[in-house]
Amino acid sequence: MSEPQPNTIGTASLIVAESDLASILSLSATDHFPAVFATARMVALMEVAASRVLIPFLGPGQLSVGVSVDATHSAPTPLGEKVVAQARYVGNTGQGDKLYEFDIVAKDPGGEIGRMRHVRAIVDTARLEGRAVKRMRSREELR
């Protein structure tokens, strides 16, 4: 399988909507988060940018999945602002030929809001989803 050239760039962007705010992440009345772009959504946007670099290298029935993230969210972004994530392919991690490493920066109109080192793998979709189901069946058998 071939891989991207080092420094290949992938991008993803969005306009921060209410569904992107940290304030919607509350699971109970005692959880309180600010009405700014959520770190979880920033990481997701960064993953999308990286995944786009790998699209040309996917075979039939394959997709790429995130296997590690090391992220810093350094500045808040309010509702309605545009956020752009730019992923730069660093290279193969050296752990076989299946792990792809990225440096990613996210920005809004005020400047940089976050950085992330991210590793992705290319996997067979049906096999991955089958493993997830099998794991849950195994867990149920242990009860």
C-alpha positions as CSV (number, residue, x, y, z in Angstrom):
1,M,0.0,0.0,0.0
2,S,1.3,3.4,-0.9
3,E,1.2,6.4,1.5
4,P,1.0,10.2,1.3
5,Q,4.1,12.2,0.7
6,P,5.5,13.9,3.8
7,N,4.0,17.4,4.3
8,T,0.8,16.5,2.4
9,I,-2.0,18.8,3.7
10,G,-5.6,18.0,4.5
11,T,-8.2,20.6,5.8
12,A,-11.6,20.7,7.4
13,S,-13.6,23.7,8.5
14,L,-16.9,24.5,10.2
15,I,-18.9,27.5,11.6
16,V,-19.3,26.9,15.3
17,A,-22.9,26.0,15.9
18,E,-24.7,25.4,19.2
19,S,-24.1,21.7,18.8
20,D,-20.4,22.4,18.8
21,L,-20.4,24.2,22.1
22,A,-18.9,22.8,25.3
23,S,-22.1,23.8,27.1
24,I,-24.0,21.0,25.4
25,L,-21.7,18.3,26.8
26,S,-23.4,18.3,30.3
27,L,-24.7,14.9,31.3
28,S,-26.4,16.0,34.5
29,A,-27.5,19.2,36.2
30,T,-24.3,19.4,38.1
31,D,-22.1,19.5,34.9
32,H,-21.3,23.1,33.8
33,F,-19.3,24.0,30.7
34,P,-18.9,27.3,28.9
35,A,-20.7,28.3,25.7
36,V,-17.5,28.2,23.5
37,F,-16.2,25.7,20.9
38,A,-15.8,22.3,22.7
39,T,-12.4,20.7,22.8
40,A,-14.1,17.4,21.8
41,R,-15.4,19.1,18.6
42,M,-12.0,20.6,17.9
43,V,-10.4,17.2,18.1
44,A,-13.1,15.7,15.8
45,L,-12.5,18.5,13.3
46,M,-8.7,17.8,13.4
47,E,-9.4,14.1,12.9
48,V,-11.5,14.9,9.8
49,A,-8.7,17.0,8.3
50,A,-6.2,14.2,8.8
51,S,-8.5,11.5,7.5
52,R,-8.9,13.5,4.3
53,V,-5.2,13.1,3.6
54,L,-5.6,9.3,3.6
55,I,-8.7,9.1,1.4
56,P,-6.7,8.5,-1.9
57,F,-4.9,5.5,-0.2
58,L,-8.0,3.6,0.9
59,G,-8.9,0.4,-0.8
60,P,-12.5,-0.9,-1.2
61,G,-14.1,-1.5,2.2
62,Q,-11.5,0.5,4.1
63,L,-11.5,3.6,6.1
64,S,-9.0,5.4,8.5
65,V,-9.5,5.5,12.2
66,G,-7.8,7.5,14.9
67,V,-5.6,5.5,17.3
68,S,-4.1,8.3,19.4
69,V,-4.4,12.0,20.0
70,D,-2.2,14.4,21.9
71,A,-4.1,17.7,21.8
72,T,-3.9,21.2,23.3
73,H,-6.8,23.6,23.2
74,S,-5.2,27.0,23.8
75,A,-7.9,29.6,23.0
76,P,-11.8,29.8,23.1
77,T,-13.9,30.3,20.0
78,P,-17.5,31.7,20.3
79,L,-20.6,30.6,18.6
80,G,-20.8,31.6,14.9
81,E,-17.1,31.8,14.1
82,K,-15.3,29.8,11.5
83,V,-12.7,27.2,12.6
84,V,-10.2,25.6,10.2
85,A,-8.1,22.6,10.9
86,Q,-5.0,21.9,8.8
87,A,-3.4,18.5,9.1
88,R,0.1,17.9,7.8
89,Y,1.2,14.4,7.2
90,V,4.5,13.7,9.1
91,G,5.1,10.2,8.0
92,N,4.8,6.5,8.9
93,T,5.3,6.0,12.7
94,G,7.8,3.2,12.1
95,Q,5.5,0.6,13.8
96,G,4.9,-1.4,10.6
97,D,3.4,0.3,7.7
98,K,-0.1,0.8,9.0
99,L,0.2,3.9,11.3
100,Y,0.2,7.4,9.8
101,E,1.2,10.4,11.9
102,F,0.0,14.0,11.6
103,D,0.7,17.4,13.1
104,I,-2.5,19.5,13.1
105,V,-3.3,23.1,13.8
106,A,-6.7,24.6,14.3
107,K,-7.4,28.3,13.8
108,D,-10.3,30.8,14.1
109,P,-10.3,34.4,12.9
110,G,-8.4,35.4,16.0
111,G,-5.5,33.0,15.4
112,E,-4.4,29.6,16.6
113,I,-6.8,27.8,19.0
114,G,-5.2,24.4,19.2
115,R,-2.6,21.9,18.1
116,M,-2.6,18.1,18.0
117,R,-0.2,15.2,17.2
118,H,-2.4,12.4,15.8
119,V,-2.0,8.9,14.6
120,R,-4.4,7.1,12.3
121,A,-4.6,3.5,10.9
122,I,-6.2,2.2,7.8
123,V,-8.6,-0.7,8.6
124,D,-11.1,-2.9,7.0
125,T,-14.5,-1.4,7.9
126,A,-16.5,-4.6,8.2
127,R,-13.8,-6.3,10.3
128,L,-13.6,-3.4,12.7
129,E,-17.3,-3.2,13.2
130,G,-17.5,-7.0,13.6
131,R,-14.9,-6.8,16.3
132,A,-16.9,-4.2,18.2
133,V,-20.0,-6.4,18.2
134,K,-17.9,-9.5,19.2
135,R,-16.5,-7.6,22.1
136,M,-19.9,-6.8,23.4
137,R,-21.1,-10.4,23.0
138,S,-18.1,-11.6,24.9
139,R,-18.8,-9.1,27.7
140,E,-22.5,-10.3,27.9
141,E,-21.3,-13.9,28.2
142,L,-19.2,-13.0,31.3
143,R,-22.2,-11.7,33.2
